[in-house]
Amino acid sequence: MESCEARCPKGNGPQRNIYDFLISTIYDGTMYFVYILLSQKDHRTYVGYGNDVMVRLKRHNAGHVAATKSRRPLKVLFYEKFETEKEAKERELWWKSSAGRNRLKSIFKERGF
């Protein structure tokens, strides 16, 4: 598992750095990612997984995902990289659990949200 926690921009800074990093690492097609999106409209999060974070982000921001359609625009807050889809699904479920939500709250606190 590889995490961007140390590399993700803190606070409300520009997302360019994380996007450049994602573009350089995502397109191998063999990895899976758990991603956490932040709605810039209501400041709530969305957790999902897939093998291409940029494509998923574009789909969310284009309104093709019902769960986030009314909460656009969204930006990548955090992601983790996994070798198998099974690992990514398990981690997605963890982020959606109370332990995962508590960790997310601590990340928000660390970054000054």
N, C-alpha and C positions, 0 to 999 in steps of 0.2 A: 504494500500500500504506500502510495506517495501522496503527501498532502501539500497544499499550497499555503497552509496557515502562515508560514514564515514569509512567503513571497507575496501574498495578497496585500493590496494596498490597505492601509488603515484609515479609518474615518471615512469622510465623504470625498476623498481625493479622486483624481481621474482614474478610469479603469484601463487606460491604454496599456500599462505594464502587464496586467494579468491577461489581457486579450492577446498581446504579443506572445506571451508564454504559452497560452492555450493553443494558439495557431501552430506554434512550433512543436507541440507535443501530442496533439490530439489525433491527428490524421493517420495513425498507423493502423487503425481498424481492429486491432487485436486487444486493445485495452478497453476497460469500462470505467466510467466515472460516476460518482455520486456528486451531485451539485446542489448547492443551496442558492436560490435566487432571492433577491431582496426587491420587493415592490417599492418603487420610488413614489408611488401614489399613496399607499396606506402603510408603508414601512413594515409590512408583514413578510414572512418568508415562505418559500415553497421548496420542498425537497423532492428531487427526482434522480433518475439515473439513465444512462445511455452510453453509447460508444463515441459520441461526438457532441461535446458540450456546446460548441458554437452553433451547430445546426439546431439543437434543442432550444437554445436561447433565442434564435431567430424565430422559431415556431411559436414560442411563448409570446414574444413581442409582436408577432404578426396576428395574434389572436386566435391561433389554431388549437390552443389548449384551453378547454372550458374552465378548468380550475383557476387559471390566471388571466383569462380574457379581460375581465373588468378591473384588473389590478396593474395594467401596463402603465408605464414602461418598467421593465425589470432589468436588473444587472446581476452579474455573478458576484456573490459574496464570498463563496468558499467552494472548493471542490476537493475530491480525493480520487486517486487513480488505483484501479484494481486490475488484476490479471484475468479474472473470470467474472462472468455475469452473476454467478451465484454469490460471490463475495460482495459484489456491488449491491445486489438486492438485499442481502443481509444487513449491510451497513446502512442502506436507505431506511430499512425498518428501524434500525437503532436510532438514527437521527430523528425519526418520527415518534420515538418512545419518550417517556418522561426524562430518562437519563440523557438522551440526545438533546432534547429541548433545553434542559438545564445547562448542558455544555454550550449550546448556542447562545444562551443568555450570558454566560461568562465571556464568550468571544465578543459579544456586543459591548459588554462592560469594558473589556480590555481595549477595545478600539474606540471607545468614547461615543458610542451610539446612544 
